[in-house]
């Protein structure tokens, strides 16, 4: 399963999520940002690579759906995690683990 985590700048939330789930058996992770000046700006190749795209907020889902209308999006979910956490913040890691659990392979 290939999971792409997306936030705005790809500096805090999505890279944290990429790292948290990177070692799960049968899971490949990557991350990107919706902003053009993001650390790793989101592109169509990433969208089509992912089996599951995980947006941190609804605005990210909206941007993905608008900007990549012609791309093949397999599955897109929103975790509703605001930009209130630092990289690998303990509270962020707990939120990610809790909210991702229904979507991860067992």
C-alpha distances in whole Angstrom, upper triangle without the diagonal:
4,6,10,13,16,20,23,24,21,23,23,20,17,18,18,15,13,15,15,11,11,12,10,9,6,5,6,8,11,14,17,20,22,25,27,28,25,24,21,22,19,19,18,16,14,14,13,10,8,6,8,11,13,16,19,22,23,24,21,20,23,23,20,21,24,24,21,22,22,19,16,14,12,12,14,15,17,18,22,22,25,26,28,26,27,24,22,25,25,25,22,20,21,21,17,16,18,17,13,14,14,10,9,8,11
4,7,10,13,17,20,21,18,20,20,18,14,15,16,13,11,13,14,11,10,12,11,11,9,6,5,6,8,11,14,17,19,22,23,24,21,20,17,18,15,15,15,13,10,10,10,7,5,5,6,9,11,14,17,20,21,22,19,18,21,20,17,19,22,21,18,20,20,16,14,12,11,11,12,14,16,17,20,20,23,24,26,24,24,22,21,24,24,24,21,19,21,20,16,17,19,17,14,15,15,12,10,11,14
4,6,10,13,17,18,15,17,17,14,11,12,13,10,8,11,12,9,9,12,11,13,11,7,6,5,6,8,11,14,16,19,21,22,18,18,15,16,13,14,14,13,10,10,11,9,5,6,5,6,7,11,13,16,17,19,15,15,18,18,15,17,20,19,17,19,20,16,14,12,11,10,10,11,13,13,17,17,19,20,22,21,21,19,18,20,21,21,18,16,18,17,13,14,16,14,11,13,13,10,9,11,15
4,6,10,13,14,11,14,14,12,8,10,12,9,8,11,12,11,11,14,14,16,14,11,9,6,5,5,7,10,12,15,17,18,15,15,12,12,10,11,12,11,7,8,10,8,6,8,6,5,6,8,11,14,15,16,12,12,16,15,12,14,17,16,14,17,18,14,14,11,11,10,9,11,12,13,15,15,18,18,20,19,19,17,17,20,21,21,17,16,18,17,13,15,17,15,12,15,16,12,13,15,18
4,7,10,12,9,11,11,8,5,8,9,7,7,10,11,10,11,15,15,17,16,13,11,8,6,5,6,8,11,14,16,17,13,13,11,12,10,13,14,14,10,10,13,12,9,11,9,6,5,6,8,11,13,14,10,11,14,14,12,15,17,16,16,18,20,17,16,13,14,12,10,10,10,10,12,12,14,14,17,15,16,14,14,16,18,17,14,13,16,14,11,13,15,13,11,14,15,13,13,16,19
4,7,9,7,10,10,8,5,9,11,9,9,13,14,14,15,18,19,21,20,16,14,11,9,6,5,5,7,10,13,14,10,11,10,10,8,11,13,14,10,10,14,13,11,13,11,7,6,5,6,9,11,11,7,9,12,11,9,13,15,14,14,16,18,16,16,13,15,13,10,10,9,10,12,11,12,12,15,15,15,14,15,17,19,18,14,15,18,15,13,16,17,15,13,17,18,15,16,20,23
4,6,6,8,8,6,6,9,11,10,11,14,15,16,17,21,21,24,23,20,18,14,12,8,7,5,6,8,12,12,9,11,10,10,10,13,16,17,14,13,17,17,15,17,14,11,9,6,5,7,10,9,6,9,12,10,10,14,15,14,15,18,21,18,19,17,18,16,13,12,10,11,11,9,9,9,12,12,13,12,14,15,18,17,13,15,17,15,13,16,18,15,15,19,20,18,19,22,25
4,6,8,9,9,9,11,13,13,14,17,18,19,20,24,25,27,27,23,21,17,14,11,8,5,5,5,9,9,7,9,10,9,10,13,16,18,15,15,19,19,18,20,18,14,12,9,9,9,11,9,7,11,12,10,11,14,15,14,16,19,21,19,21,19,21,19,16,15,13,14,13,12,11,9,13,13,14,14,16,17,20,19,16,18,20,18,16,20,21,19,19,23,24,22,23,26,29
4,5,8,9,9,10,12,14,14,16,18,19,20,23,24,27,27,23,21,17,14,10,8,5,7,6,8,7,4,6,8,8,10,14,17,18,16,16,20,20,19,22,19,16,15,12,11,13,15,13,11,14,16,13,14,17,18,16,18,21,23,21,23,21,23,21,19,18,16,16,16,14,13,10,13,13,13,12,15,17,20,19,16,18,21,19,18,21,23,21,21,24,26,24,24,27,30
4,6,7,6,6,9,10,10,12,15,16,16,19,21,24,23,20,17,13,10,7,5,4,8,9,11,9,6,6,6,8,9,13,16,16,14,15,18,17,16,19,17,14,13,11,11,13,16,14,12,14,17,14,14,18,19,17,18,21,23,21,22,20,21,20,17,17,16,15,16,14,13,11,14,13,12,10,13,15,18,18,14,16,19,17,15,18,21,19,18,22,23,21,21,24,27
4,7,7,6,8,11,11,12,14,16,16,20,22,25,25,21,19,15,13,9,9,8,11,11,13,11,8,7,9,11,13,16,20,20,17,19,22,21,20,22,20,17,15,14,12,15,18,17,14,18,20,18,18,21,22,21,22,25,27,24,25,23,25,23,20,20,18,17,17,14,13,10,12,11,9,7,10,12,16,16,13,15,18,17,15,19,21,20,19,23,25,23,23,26,28
4,6,6,6,9,10,11,12,15,15,19,20,24,24,21,19,15,13,10,11,10,13,13,16,14,11,10,12,14,15,19,22,22,19,20,23,22,20,22,19,17,14,13,11,13,17,16,14,17,20,18,19,22,23,22,23,26,28,26,26,24,25,23,20,19,16,15,15,11,11,8,9,7,6,4,7,9,12,13,10,11,14,14,12,15,18,17,17,20,22,21,21,24,26
4,6,5,6,9,10,10,12,14,17,18,22,22,18,17,13,12,9,10,10,12,14,17,16,12,12,13,14,14,18,21,21,17,18,21,20,18,19,16,14,11,10,7,11,14,14,12,15,18,17,17,20,22,21,21,24,26,24,24,21,22,19,17,15,13,11,11,8,9,7,9,7,8,6,8,9,12,11,8,9,12,11,9,12,14,13,13,17,19,18,18,21,23
4,5,5,6,9,10,11,12,15,16,19,19,16,14,10,8,6,7,8,11,13,15,15,11,11,10,12,12,15,17,17,14,14,18,16,14,16,13,11,9,8,8,11,14,14,11,13,16,15,14,18,20,19,19,22,24,21,21,18,19,17,14,13,12,11,12,10,11,10,13,11,11,9,10,12,14,14,10,11,14,12,10,13,15,14,13,16,18,16,16,19,22
4,5,5,6,9,10,10,14,15,19,19,15,13,10,8,6,8,9,13,15,16,15,12,10,10,12,13,16,19,18,14,16,19,17,15,18,16,14,12,12,11,15,18,18,15,17,20,19,17,21,23,21,21,24,26,23,23,21,21,20,18,17,16,15,16,13,14,13,14,12,11,8,8,12,14,15,11,11,15,14,12,14,17,16,15,18,20,18,17,20,23
4,5,5,6,9,10,13,14,18,19,15,14,11,10,9,11,13,16,17,20,18,15,13,14,16,16,19,22,21,17,19,22,20,17,19,17,15,13,13,11,15,18,19,16,18,22,21,20,23,25,24,24,27,28,25,25,22,23,21,18,17,16,14,15,12,13,12,13,10,9,6,5,8,10,11,8,7,11,11,9,11,14,14,13,16,19,17,16,19,21
4,5,5,6,8,11,12,15,16,12,12,8,9,8,11,13,16,18,20,20,16,15,14,16,16,18,20,20,16,17,19,17,15,16,13,12,9,11,10,14,17,18,15,16,20,19,18,21,23,23,22,25,26,23,23,20,19,17,15,14,13,11,13,11,13,13,14,12,12,9,8,11,12,12,9,7,10,10,7,9,12,11,10,12,15,13,13,16,18
4,6,6,6,9,11,14,14,10,9,5,6,6,10,12,15,18,20,19,15,14,13,15,14,17,18,17,13,15,17,15,13,14,13,12,10,12,12,16,19,20,16,17,21,20,18,21,24,22,21,24,25,22,21,19,19,17,16,15,15,14,16,15,17,16,17,15,14,11,10,13,15,16,12,11,14,14,10,12,15,14,12,14,17,14,13,15,18
4,6,5,8,10,13,15,12,10,8,9,9,13,15,19,20,22,21,17,15,15,18,17,20,22,20,17,19,21,18,16,17,16,15,14,15,15,19,22,23,20,21,24,23,22,25,27,26,25,28,29,26,25,22,22,21,19,19,18,16,19,16,18,17,18,15,14,10,8,12,13,15,12,10,13,14,11,12,15,15,13,15,18,16,15,17,18
4,6,7,9,12,14,11,11,9,11,12,15,17,20,22,25,24,20,18,18,20,20,22,24,23,19,20,22,19,17,18,16,15,13,15,15,18,21,23,20,21,25,24,23,25,28,27,26,29,30,27,26,23,22,20,19,18,17,15,17,15,17,17,17,14,14,11,8,11,11,12,10,7,10,11,8,8,12,13,11,12,15,14,12,15,16
4,6,6,9,10,8,8,7,10,11,15,18,20,23,25,25,21,19,18,20,19,21,22,21,17,18,20,17,14,14,13,13,12,15,15,19,21,23,20,20,24,24,22,24,27,26,25,27,28,25,23,21,19,18,17,16,16,15,18,16,19,19,20,17,17,14,12,15,14,15,13,10,12,13,9,8,12,12,9,11,13,12,9,11,13
4,6,9,10,7,6,6,8,11,15,18,21,23,25,24,21,19,17,20,19,20,21,19,16,18,19,16,14,15,14,15,14,17,17,21,24,25,22,22,26,25,23,25,28,27,25,28,28,25,23,21,20,19,19,18,19,18,21,19,22,21,22,19,18,15,13,17,17,18,16,13,15,16,13,12,16,16,13,14,17,14,12,13,15
4,6,9,7,8,9,12,15,18,21,25,27,29,28,24,22,21,23,22,24,25,22,19,21,22,18,17,17,17,18,17,20,20,24,27,28,25,25,29,29,26,29,31,30,29,31,31,28,26,24,22,21,21,21,22,20,23,22,24,24,25,22,21,18,15,18,18,20,18,14,16,18,15,13,17,17,14,15,17,16,12,13,14
4,6,5,8,9,13,16,19,22,25,28,30,30,26,24,22,25,23,24,25,23,20,21,21,18,16,15,15,17,16,19,20,24,26,28,25,24,28,28,26,28,31,30,28,30,31,27,25,23,20,19,20,19,20,19,22,21,24,25,26,23,22,19,17,19,19,20,18,15,16,17,14,12,15,16,12,12,14,13,9,9,10
4,6,8,11,15,18,22,25,28,30,32,32,28,27,25,27,25,26,26,23,21,22,21,18,16,15,16,18,18,22,23,26,28,30,27,27,30,30,27,29,32,32,29,31,31,27,25,23,21,20,21,21,23,22,25,25,28,28,29,27,26,23,21,23,22,24,22,18,19,20,17,15,18,18,15,14,16,14,10,9,9
4,7,10,14,17,21,24,26,29,31,31,28,26,24,25,23,24,23,21,18,19,18,15,13,12,13,16,17,21,22,26,27,29,26,25,28,28,25,27,30,29,27,28,28,24,22,20,18,17,19,20,22,21,25,25,28,28,30,28,27,24,22,25,24,25,23,20,21,22,18,16,19,19,15,15,15,13,10,8,10
4,6,10,13,17,20,23,26,27,28,24,22,20,22,20,20,20,18,15,16,16,13,11,10,11,13,14,17,19,22,24,26,22,22,25,25,22,24,27,26,24,26,26,22,20,18,16,15,16,17,19,18,22,21,24,25,26,24,24,21,19,22,22,23,20,17,19,19,15,14,17,16,13,13,14,11,8,8,11
4,7,11,14,18,20,23,24,24,21,19,17,19,17,17,17,15,12,14,14,10,9,10,11,12,13,16,18,21,23,24,21,21,24,23,20,22,25,24,22,24,24,20,18,17,15,15,16,17,19,19,22,21,24,24,26,23,23,20,18,22,22,23,20,18,20,20,16,16,19,18,14,15,17,14,11,12,15
4,7,11,14,17,20,21,21,18,16,14,15,14,15,16,14,11,12,13,10,9,10,10,10,11,13,15,18,20,21,18,18,21,20,18,20,23,22,20,23,23,19,18,16,15,15,15,15,16,16,19,18,21,20,22,20,19,16,15,19,20,20,17,15,18,17,14,14,17,16,13,15,16,13,12,13,16
4,7,11,14,16,17,17,14,12,10,12,11,12,13,12,8,10,12,10,9,11,11,10,10,12,14,17,19,19,16,16,20,18,16,19,21,19,18,21,21,17,17,15,15,15,14,15,16,16,19,18,19,19,21,19,18,15,15,19,20,21,17,16,19,18,15,16,19,18,15,17,19,16,15,16,20
4,7,10,13,14,14,11,10,7,9,8,11,13,12,9,10,13,12,10,13,12,9,9,10,11,14,17,16,13,14,17,15,13,17,19,17,16,19,20,17,17,15,16,15,14,14,14,14,16,15,16,15,18,16,16,13,14,17,19,19,16,15,18,17,14,16,19,17,15,18,19,17,16,19,22
4,7,9,10,11,7,7,5,6,5,8,11,11,8,10,13,12,12,15,13,10,10,10,11,13,15,14,11,13,15,13,11,15,16,14,14,17,19,16,17,15,17,16,14,15,15,15,17,15,16,15,18,17,16,14,16,18,21,21,17,18,21,19,16,19,21,19,17,21,22,19,19,22,25
4,6,8,8,5,7,6,5,5,9,12,14,11,12,15,15,14,17,15,12,11,10,10,12,14,12,9,11,13,10,10,14,15,13,14,17,19,17,18,16,18,17,15,15,14,15,15,14,14,13,16,16,16,14,17,19,21,21,17,18,21,19,17,20,22,20,19,22,23,21,22,24,28
4,6,9,7,10,9,6,6,9,12,14,12,12,15,16,15,18,16,12,12,10,11,11,12,9,7,9,10,7,7,11,11,9,11,14,17,15,17,15,18,17,14,15,14,15,15,15,15,14,17,18,18,17,20,21,24,23,20,21,24,21,19,22,24,21,20,24,24,22,23,26,29
4,5,5,9,9,6,8,11,14,16,15,15,18,19,19,22,20,16,16,13,13,13,14,11,9,13,13,9,11,14,13,11,14,17,19,18,20,19,22,21,18,18,17,18,18,17,16,14,18,18,18,18,21,22,25,24,21,23,25,23,21,25,26,24,23,27,28,25,27,30,33
4,6,9,9,6,8,10,13,15,15,15,19,20,20,23,22,18,18,16,17,17,18,15,13,15,15,11,12,16,14,12,14,17,19,18,21,20,23,23,20,21,20,22,21,21,19,17,21,21,21,20,23,25,28,28,24,26,29,27,25,28,30,27,26,30,31,28,29,32,35
4,7,8,7,10,13,16,18,16,18,21,21,22,25,23,20,20,17,18,18,20,17,15,18,18,14,15,19,18,15,17,21,22,21,24,23,25,25,22,23,22,23,22,21,19,17,20,20,19,18,21,23,27,26,23,25,28,26,24,28,30,27,27,30,32,29,30,33,36
4,5,5,8,11,15,16,14,16,19,19,19,22,20,17,16,15,15,16,18,15,13,16,17,14,14,18,18,15,17,20,22,20,22,21,23,22,20,20,19,20,20,18,17,14,17,17,16,15,18,20,23,23,20,21,24,23,21,24,26,24,23,27,28,26,26,29,32
4,6,9,12,16,16,14,16,19,19,19,22,21,18,17,16,16,18,20,18,15,18,20,17,17,20,21,18,19,23,24,22,23,22,24,23,21,22,21,21,21,19,18,16,18,17,15,14,16,19,22,23,19,20,24,23,20,23,26,24,23,27,28,26,26,28,31
4,6,9,13,12,10,13,16,15,15,19,18,15,15,15,15,17,19,18,14,17,18,15,14,18,19,16,16,20,21,18,20,19,21,21,19,20,19,20,21,19,19,17,20,19,18,15,18,20,23,24,20,21,24,23,20,23,25,24,22,25,27,24,24,26,29
4,6,10,11,10,11,14,15,15,18,17,14,15,14,15,16,18,16,12,15,16,12,12,15,15,12,13,17,18,16,18,17,19,19,17,19,18,20,20,19,19,17,21,20,19,18,20,23,25,25,22,23,26,24,21,24,26,24,23,26,27,24,25,27,30
4,7,8,7,8,11,12,12,15,14,11,12,12,14,15,16,14,11,12,13,10,9,12,13,10,10,14,14,12,14,13,16,16,14,16,16,18,19,19,19,18,21,21,21,19,21,23,26,26,22,22,25,23,20,23,25,22,21,24,25,21,22,24,28
4,6,6,7,9,10,11,15,15,12,15,14,17,18,18,17,13,14,15,12,9,12,13,9,8,12,12,10,12,12,15,16,15,17,18,20,22,22,22,22,25,25,24,23,24,27,29,29,25,25,28,26,23,26,28,25,23,26,26,23,23,25,29
4,5,5,6,8,10,13,14,12,15,15,18,19,19,18,15,14,15,13,10,11,12,9,7,10,9,6,9,10,13,14,14,17,19,21,23,24,24,24,28,27,27,25,27,29,31,31,27,27,30,28,25,27,28,25,23,26,26,22,23,25,28
4,5,5,6,9,12,13,12,15,16,20,21,21,21,17,17,18,16,13,15,16,13,10,13,12,9,10,11,13,15,15,18,20,22,24,25,26,25,29,28,28,25,26,29,31,31,27,27,29,28,24,26,28,26,23,26,26,22,22,23,27
4,5,5,6,10,11,9,12,13,16,18,19,18,15,14,16,14,11,14,15,13,11,14,13,10,10,10,12,13,13,15,17,19,21,21,23,22,25,24,24,22,23,25,27,27,24,23,26,24,21,22,25,22,19,22,22,19,19,20,24
4,6,6,9,9,7,11,12,15,17,17,16,13,12,14,12,9,10,13,11,8,11,11,7,7,6,9,10,10,13,15,17,20,20,22,22,25,25,25,23,24,26,28,28,24,24,26,24,20,22,24,21,19,21,21,17,18,20,24
4,6,8,10,10,13,15,18,20,20,20,16,15,17,16,12,13,15,13,10,12,10,7,6,6,8,10,12,15,18,20,23,23,25,26,29,28,28,26,27,29,31,30,27,26,28,26,23,24,26,23,20,23,22,18,19,20,23
4,7,9,10,13,15,18,21,21,21,18,17,19,18,14,16,18,16,13,15,14,10,9,9,9,11,13,16,18,20,23,23,25,25,28,27,27,25,25,28,29,29,25,24,26,25,21,22,24,22,19,21,21,17,17,18,21
4,5,6,10,12,15,18,18,19,16,14,17,16,13,14,17,16,13,15,15,11,10,8,7,8,10,12,15,16,19,20,22,23,26,25,25,23,22,25,26,26,22,21,23,22,18,19,21,18,15,18,17,13,14,15,18
4,7,10,13,16,19,19,20,17,15,18,18,15,15,19,18,15,16,16,13,10,8,6,6,9,11,14,16,20,21,23,24,27,26,27,24,24,26,27,26,23,22,23,21,18,18,20,17,14,16,15,11,11,12,16
4,6,10,13,15,15,17,14,12,16,16,13,14,17,17,15,16,17,13,11,8,6,5,6,8,11,12,16,17,20,21,24,23,24,22,21,23,24,23,20,19,20,18,15,16,17,14,11,13,12,9,10,12,15
4,6,10,12,12,14,10,9,12,13,10,11,15,14,12,14,16,12,11,8,8,6,5,6,9,11,13,14,17,18,21,20,21,20,20,22,23,22,18,18,19,17,14,16,17,14,11,14,14,11,12,15,18
4,6,9,10,12,9,8,12,13,11,13,16,16,15,17,18,16,15,11,11,9,6,5,6,7,10,11,13,15,17,17,18,17,17,18,19,18,15,15,16,13,10,13,14,11,9,12,12,10,11,15,18
4,6,7,8,6,6,9,10,9,11,14,14,14,16,18,16,16,13,13,11,7,6,5,6,8,9,11,12,15,15,17,16,17,18,19,18,14,15,17,14,11,14,15,12,11,15,15,13,15,18,21
4,7,9,7,8,11,12,12,14,16,17,17,19,22,20,20,16,17,14,11,9,6,5,5,5,7,9,11,12,14,14,15,15,17,15,11,13,14,11,10,13,13,11,11,15,16,14,16,20,22
4,5,5,7,9,10,11,13,15,16,17,18,22,20,20,17,18,15,11,9,6,6,5,6,7,9,12,13,16,17,18,18,19,17,14,16,17,13,13,16,16,13,14,17,18,17,19,22,25
4,5,5,6,9,10,11,12,14,15,16,20,19,19,16,17,14,11,9,6,8,7,9,10,12,15,17,20,20,21,21,23,20,17,19,20,16,16,19,18,15,16,19,19,17,20,24,26
4,5,5,6,9,10,11,12,14,15,19,18,19,17,19,16,13,12,9,11,10,11,11,12,15,17,20,20,22,22,24,22,19,21,22,19,18,21,21,18,19,22,22,20,23,26,29
4,5,5,6,9,10,10,12,14,17,16,17,14,16,14,10,10,8,10,10,11,11,12,16,17,18,18,20,21,23,21,18,19,21,18,16,20,20,17,17,20,20,18,21,24,27
4,6,5,6,9,10,10,12,15,14,14,11,13,11,7,8,7,10,10,12,13,15,18,20,21,21,22,23,25,23,19,21,22,19,17,20,20,16,16,19,19,17,19,22,25
4,5,5,6,8,10,11,14,14,15,13,15,14,10,11,10,13,13,15,15,17,20,22,24,24,25,26,28,26,22,24,25,22,20,23,23,20,20,23,22,20,23,26,29
4,6,5,6,8,10,13,13,15,13,16,15,12,13,12,15,15,16,16,16,20,22,23,23,25,26,28,26,23,24,26,23,21,24,25,21,21,25,24,22,24,27,30
4,6,5,6,8,11,10,11,9,12,12,9,11,11,15,15,17,17,18,21,22,23,23,24,26,28,26,22,24,25,22,20,23,24,20,19,23,22,19,21,24,28
4,6,6,6,9,9,10,9,12,11,9,11,12,16,16,19,19,20,24,25,27,26,27,29,30,29,25,26,28,24,22,25,25,21,21,24,23,20,23,25,28
4,6,6,9,10,13,12,15,15,13,15,15,19,19,21,21,21,25,27,28,28,29,30,33,31,27,29,30,27,25,28,28,25,24,27,26,24,26,29,32
4,6,9,9,12,12,15,16,14,16,17,20,20,21,21,22,25,26,27,27,28,30,32,31,27,29,30,28,25,28,29,25,25,28,27,24,26,29,32
4,6,5,8,8,12,13,12,15,16,20,21,22,23,23,27,28,28,27,29,30,33,31,28,28,30,27,25,27,28,25,23,27,26,23,24,26,30
4,6,8,9,12,13,13,16,17,21,22,24,25,26,29,30,31,30,32,33,35,34,30,31,32,29,27,29,30,26,25,28,26,23,26,27,31
4,7,9,12,14,15,18,20,24,25,27,28,28,32,33,33,32,33,35,37,36,32,33,34,32,29,31,32,28,27,29,28,25,26,28,32
4,6,9,12,12,16,18,22,23,25,26,27,30,30,31,29,30,33,34,33,30,30,32,29,26,28,29,26,24,26,25,22,23,25,28
4,6,9,11,15,18,21,23,25,27,27,31,31,32,30,30,33,34,33,29,29,31,28,25,27,27,24,22,24,23,19,21,22,25
4,6,7,11,14,17,19,21,23,24,28,28,29,27,27,29,31,29,26,26,27,25,22,23,24,21,18,21,19,16,18,19,23
4,7,10,14,17,20,21,24,25,28,28,29,28,27,29,30,29,26,25,26,24,21,22,22,19,17,19,17,13,15,16,20
4,7,10,13,16,18,21,23,25,25,27,25,25,27,27,26,23,22,23,20,18,19,19,16,14,16,14,11,13,14,18
4,7,10,13,15,17,19,22,22,24,23,23,24,25,23,20,20,21,18,16,17,17,14,12,15,14,11,14,16,19
4,7,9,12,15,17,20,20,22,21,21,22,22,20,17,18,18,15,13,15,14,11,10,13,11,9,12,15,18
4,6,8,11,14,16,17,19,19,19,19,20,18,15,16,16,13,11,14,13,9,10,13,13,11,14,18,20
4,6,9,12,14,14,17,17,16,16,17,14,11,13,12,9,8,11,10,6,8,11,11,11,13,17,19
4,6,10,11,13,16,17,17,16,17,14,12,14,14,10,10,13,12,9,11,14,15,15,17,21,23
4,7,8,9,12,13,13,13,14,11,8,11,11,8,8,12,11,9,11,15,16,16,17,21,23
4,6,8,11,13,14,13,15,12,10,13,14,11,12,15,15,13,15,18,20,19,21,25,27
4,6,8,10,13,12,14,12,10,13,15,12,13,17,17,16,17,20,22,22,23,26,28
4,7,10,12,10,12,10,9,12,14,12,13,16,17,16,18,21,23,23,24,28,29
4,7,8,6,9,8,6,10,11,11,11,15,16,15,17,20,22,22,23,26,27
4,6,5,9,9,8,10,13,13,13,16,18,18,19,21,24,24,24,27,28
4,5,9,10,8,9,13,13,12,15,17,17,17,20,23,22,22,25,26
4,6,8,7,6,10,11,10,12,15,16,15,18,21,20,19,22,23
4,5,5,6,9,10,11,12,14,15,16,18,22,22,21,24,25
4,5,5,6,9,10,11,12,14,15,17,20,21,20,23,23
4,5,5,6,9,10,11,12,14,16,19,20,19,23,23
4,5,5,6,9,10,10,12,14,17,17,17,21,22
4,5,5,6,9,10,10,12,15,16,15,18,19
4,5,5,6,9,10,11,14,15,15,18,18
4,6,5,6,8,10,13,14,14,18,18
4,6,5,6,8,11,11,11,15,16
4,6,5,6,10,10,10,13,13
4,6,6,8,10,11,14,14
4,6,7,8,10,14,15
4,6,5,6,10,12
4,5,6,9,9
4,6,8,9
4,7,9
4,6
4
